[in-house]
Amino acid sequence: MLVALAIGGVAWVFLYPLLSGERKTQQRMASVARAEPVAVRTNRAAQKSRREQVEGTLKELERRQKKAKRPPLSVRIAQAGLTMSKRKFMIFAGVLGFVAFVLVLFGGFGLMPAAAVGFAAGFGAPLWALSFLKKRRENRFLEALPDAVDVIVRGIKSGLPLLDCLKVIAMDAEEPIRSEFRAIIETQSIGMPLSDACLKLHERMPLPETNFFGIVISIQQRAGGNLSEALGNLSRVLRDRKKMKAKIQAMSMEAKASAGIIGALPIAVMLLVYITSPQYIELLWTEQLGHLMLAGCAIWMSIGVFVMRKMINFDF
């Protein structure tokens, strides 16, 4: 009897919880009642996450801008900060090409070189100058944009309306920030909503930062929200991108100097050989085989220059 009771007690202790499901119930209750560490999201982490969202949005806008179609000539003239019309620009380009053609033709270089130089001076040089002025104006705008956004943030935190903050920038900021924000105020004064006027800034200054600025203003005007926080994150992202750009330029200066020396070395050697022994190198432009050799060298040098330019230009 004692042996039977002992066996029954052991079976009760070890087998009954498995058969009745009591152990599973206890495990489930323990899993529900277990004290899990609660992840508290600090303000710094939330602010970092919002900054990462801003950076991701800016990169996406920049990719879309690169895929966009090329704007017409009149728009590019306005983006470069020039006041001339499309007609005046085309007349200036035509006169420049004709003058270059006449100078090369009467210089005794022949009709084909004169036509090539005239085409380059009439079509290539003005468009290159326009692109250069546009890029320089955009860089100057980006240099001053974080300070302008900080002015808006401080003005909103102190209780000023957004339009008054824009007027302060239009009066006291440097060019081209002053003219662009003055255009926003003038557009708004003729009846266009302020959100649409800020979105128009991207048409005159095609940058992802201006597009994001207009989107933030438009969303705040229509749906409300903390505008100072959003613009503050934008300002910090712009300053971080500026620091990163300067760091990349500093790290790539050695490669750029090497690329410049390698690209200029064949031309410098050709000039030195022409100065010391012109009869030795004149065969390159007096013989048919020399023309083919010059064309081949120009093609290979161009390929090398493009490859080096691709290697030393970093995307961030």
C-alpha positions in Angstrom: 0.0 0.0 0.0 2.8 2.4 0.8 4.6 1.6 -2.5 1.3 2.2 -4.3 0.8 5.6 -2.6 4.4 6.6 -3.4 4.0 5.7 -7.1 0.7 7.6 -7.2 2.2 10.7 -5.5 5.1 10.7 -8.0 2.7 10.4 -10.9 0.5 13.2 -9.4 3.5 15.5 -9.2 5.1 14.8 -12.6 2.4 13.5 -14.9 -0.7 15.4 -13.8 0.6 18.9 -14.8 1.4 17.6 -18.3 -1.9 15.8 -18.8 -4.1 18.5 -17.4 -2.3 21.5 -19.2 -1.6 23.2 -15.9 2.1 23.7 -16.8 1.2 25.4 -20.1 -1.2 27.7 -18.3 1.5 28.7 -15.8 4.0 29.3 -18.6 1.4 31.5 -20.5 0.6 33.5 -17.3 4.3 33.9 -16.7 4.9 35.2 -20.2 2.0 37.7 -19.9 3.1 38.9 -16.5 6.8 39.1 -17.3 8.3 42.6 -16.8 9.6 43.7 -20.2 11.9 46.7 -20.5 10.0 49.6 -21.9 11.8 51.4 -24.7 11.6 55.1 -23.9 12.2 57.3 -27.0 14.1 60.3 -25.9 13.8 63.7 -27.5 17.3 63.3 -28.9 16.5 60.0 -30.6 13.2 61.4 -32.0 15.0 64.5 -33.3 17.7 62.3 -34.9 15.0 60.2 -36.6 13.3 63.3 -38.0 16.7 64.6 -39.3 17.2 61.2 -41.0 13.8 61.5 -42.6 14.7 65.0 -43.8 18.0 63.8 -45.3 16.3 60.9 -47.0 13.7 63.2 -48.5 16.4 65.6 -49.7 18.2 62.8 -51.4 15.0 61.5 -53.1 14.2 65.1 -54.3 17.8 65.4 -55.7 17.4 62.1 -57.6 14.1 63.3 -59.1 15.7 66.6 -60.1 18.5 64.8 -62.0 15.9 62.8 -63.9 13.8 65.8 -64.7 13.8 67.4 -68.2 16.0 70.3 -69.0 14.2 73.6 -68.6 13.8 76.0 -71.5 16.4 78.7 -72.3 14.4 81.5 -70.8 14.1 79.7 -67.5 17.8 78.9 -67.4 18.6 82.6 -68.0 16.5 83.6 -65.1 18.0 80.8 -62.9 21.5 82.2 -63.7 20.4 85.6 -62.4 20.6 87.4 -65.7 18.1 90.1 -66.7 18.4 89.8 -70.5 15.7 88.2 -72.6 15.9 85.1 -74.7 16.2 87.1 -77.9 19.1 89.2 -76.6 20.9 86.1 -75.4 20.6 84.4 -78.8 21.7 87.6 -80.6 24.8 87.8 -78.3 25.6 84.2 -79.0 25.3 84.7 -82.7 27.5 87.8 -82.7 30.1 86.0 -80.6 30.2 83.0 -82.9 30.5 85.2 -86.0 33.3 87.2 -84.6 35.2 84.0 -83.6 34.6 82.6 -87.1 36.0 85.7 -88.8 39.0 86.0 -86.6 40.0 82.3 -87.1 39.3 82.5 -90.9 41.4 85.6 -91.5 44.1 84.2 -89.2 44.9 81.7 -92.0 43.7 78.5 -90.2 41.2 77.5 -93.0 37.5 77.2 -93.3 36.9 74.0 -91.3 38.8 75.1 -88.2 37.1 78.5 -88.4 33.6 76.9 -88.7 34.4 74.6 -85.7 35.6 77.5 -83.6 32.6 79.7 -84.6 30.2 76.9 -83.7 31.9 76.4 -80.3 31.9 80.1 -79.6 28.3 80.6 -80.7 26.6 77.6 -79.1 29.0 76.0 -76.6 30.6 79.0 -74.8 27.3 80.9 -74.0 25.6 77.8 -72.7 28.6 76.9 -70.7 28.8 80.4 -69.2 25.1 80.2 -68.5 25.5 76.9 -66.7 28.5 78.2 -64.8 26.6 81.3 -63.6 23.6 79.2 -62.6 25.8 76.8 -60.6 27.6 79.6 -58.9 24.4 81.3 -58.0 23.0 78.1 -56.6 26.1 77.6 -54.4 25.8 81.1 -53.1 22.2 80.5 -52.3 22.9 77.3 -50.4 25.7 79.0 -48.5 23.2 81.5 -47.0 20.0 79.4 -46.9 20.7 77.8 -43.4 21.1 81.3 -41.9 17.8 82.4 -43.5 16.0 79.4 -42.2 17.4 80.0 -38.7 16.0 83.6 -38.9 12.6 82.1 -39.7 12.8 79.6 -36.8 13.8 82.3 -34.3 11.1 84.6 -35.6 8.4 82.0 -35.3 9.5 81.0 -31.8 9.4 84.7 -30.7 5.8 85.0 -32.0 6.3 86.7 -35.4 4.1 85.6 -38.3 5.8 83.7 -41.1 5.3 86.5 -43.6 7.1 89.0 -41.4 10.0 86.6 -41.1 10.2 86.4 -44.8 10.2 90.2 -45.1 13.1 90.5 -42.6 15.1 88.1 -44.8 14.1 90.1 -48.0 15.4 93.3 -46.4 18.6 92.2 -44.6 19.9 89.1 -46.3 22.6 88.9 -49.0 22.1 88.1 -52.6 20.7 85.9 -54.0 18.7 85.1 -50.9 17.3 88.6 -50.7 16.0 88.7 -54.3 14.4 85.2 -54.1 12.6 85.9 -50.9 11.5 89.3 -52.2 10.0 87.5 -55.2 8.1 85.3 -52.7 6.7 88.3 -51.0 5.8 90.1 -54.3 4.1 86.9 -55.5 2.1 86.7 -52.3 1.1 90.3 -52.4 -0.6 90.0 -55.8 -3.0 87.4 -54.4 -1.2 84.0 -54.5 -1.3 82.0 -51.3 1.9 82.0 -49.3 2.3 78.2 -49.6 2.1 78.4 -53.4 4.5 81.3 -53.5 7.1 79.3 -51.5 6.6 76.4 -53.9 7.4 78.7 -56.8 10.9 79.2 -55.3 11.9 75.8 -56.7 11.2 77.0 -60.2 13.7 79.9 -59.9 16.2 77.9 -57.8 16.0 74.2 -58.8 17.5 72.6 -55.7 16.1 69.8 -53.5 16.5 72.1 -50.5 14.2 74.8 -51.9 11.7 72.1 -52.9 11.7 70.7 -49.4 11.4 74.2 -47.9 8.3 74.9 -50.1 6.8 71.6 -49.2 7.2 72.2 -45.5 5.6 75.6 -45.7 2.8 74.3 -47.8 2.0 71.4 -45.4 2.1 73.7 -42.4 -0.2 76.3 -44.1 -2.8 73.7 -45.0 -2.6 71.2 -42.1 -0.8 73.0 -39.3 2.0 71.6 -37.3 5.3 72.7 -35.6 6.9 74.7 -38.4 9.9 75.8 -36.3 10.9 72.2 -35.5 10.7 71.1 -39.1 12.6 74.1 -40.3 15.1 73.7 -37.5 15.8 70.1 -38.7 16.1 71.4 -42.2 18.7 74.0 -41.1 20.8 71.4 -39.3 20.7 69.0 -42.2 21.8 71.8 -44.6 24.8 72.6 -42.3 25.7 68.9 -42.0 25.6 68.6 -45.8 27.8 71.7 -46.1 30.4 70.2 -43.7 30.3 66.9 -45.5 30.9 68.7 -48.9 33.9 70.6 -47.5 35.3 67.4 -46.0 35.0 65.6 -49.3 36.6 68.5 -51.2 39.5 68.4 -48.7 40.0 64.7 -49.0 39.8 64.7 -52.8 42.1 67.7 -53.5 45.2 65.4 -53.9 43.4 63.3 -56.5 42.2 66.4 -58.3 45.7 67.9 -58.4 47.0 64.6 -59.8 44.3 64.5 -62.4 45.1 68.0 -63.5 48.8 67.3 -63.8 48.2 64.1 -65.8 45.7 65.8 -68.1 47.9 68.8 -68.7 51.1 66.8 -69.2 50.7 65.8 -72.9 49.7 69.3 -73.9 52.6 70.8 -72.0 55.1 68.4 -73.5 53.7 69.1 -77.0 54.2 72.9 -76.5 57.8 72.4 -75.2 58.6 70.2 -78.1 57.1 72.7 -80.5 59.2 75.5 -78.9 62.5 73.5 -79.0 62.1 71.7 -82.3 59.1 72.8 -84.3 60.0 70.8 -87.5 59.9 67.6 -85.5 56.3 68.0 -84.3 54.9 69.8 -87.3 54.3 66.5 -89.0 51.2 66.0 -86.7 49.3 68.7 -88.5 50.9 68.7 -91.9 50.5 65.0 -92.7 47.4 62.9 -93.0 48.7 60.3 -90.6 49.5 63.0 -88.1 45.9 64.2 -88.2 44.7 60.7 -87.4 47.2 60.4 -84.6 46.0 63.8 -83.1 42.4 62.7 -83.4 43.1 59.4 -81.6 45.1 61.1 -78.9 42.3 63.6 -78.4 39.7 60.8 -78.0 41.9 58.8 -75.6 42.7 61.9 -73.6 39.0 62.8 -73.4 38.2 59.3 -72.2 40.9 59.5 -69.5 39.8 62.9 -68.4 36.1 61.8 -68.1 37.2 58.6 -66.1 39.3 60.7 -63.7 36.5 63.2 -63.3 34.1 60.4 -62.4 36.6 59.0 -59.9 37.1 62.2 -58.0 33.5 63.4 -57.9 31.8 61.9 -54.9 28.0 61.7 -54.3 26.8 62.2 -50.8 
